[in-house]
Amino acid sequence: MSGVDSDSEQEYEELKVEKKIAFTVKRSTDTGDLQDIFKLSDQTPFNRLFKAYHDKYGIAQDTYRILYYERILHREETPKMLEMKIGRAYTLDAHLFQQGGK
């Protein structure tokens, strides 16, 4: 399940000073779980996180959908639009995109 995960006061203070929000993107694989941490400002569109995530693994854009509390995040949305707070850490889930049939 996704959610808010501020682990320590020190980490919280560092993020506040940087005016950033930390996102841990989790993905389950056959060999175990992968976790990656990205930092964004509250005004930065999630497209930047999506691009960095896909570039890191050398996979095509839109291969994975990134979810927050089981809600798909969209490229043009920003953390501020979702009322995410500077200095906090949030967990997101990455799911392989599957297109339905007829």
C-alpha positions, 0 to 999 in steps of 0.5 A: 500500500502506498502512503506517507513514509517520513522515516526520520526527523533529520530526513524531514528537515533536510527535505524541507531545507531543499524544498523537495518531496521524496518519492520512493517508487516500489516495483515487485519483480520475479527476483524481489522488490525494487525501490528507487528514491526520487526528489521533486519540488512541489511544482514539478510535473510527475512527468519528470519522475516518470522519465527518470524512472524509465530512463534508469531501467532503459525501458520505453516510456509508459511501460509502467504506471505509477500509482499513489493510493491505487490512483494513477498519477498523470504526467501533467500533475504536480505534487502540489495538485495532490496536496503533497507537502514539502519535506515529506516522503511518499511511497508510490507503486509501479505497475506494468501497464496492461492494455485490455482486449475487446 
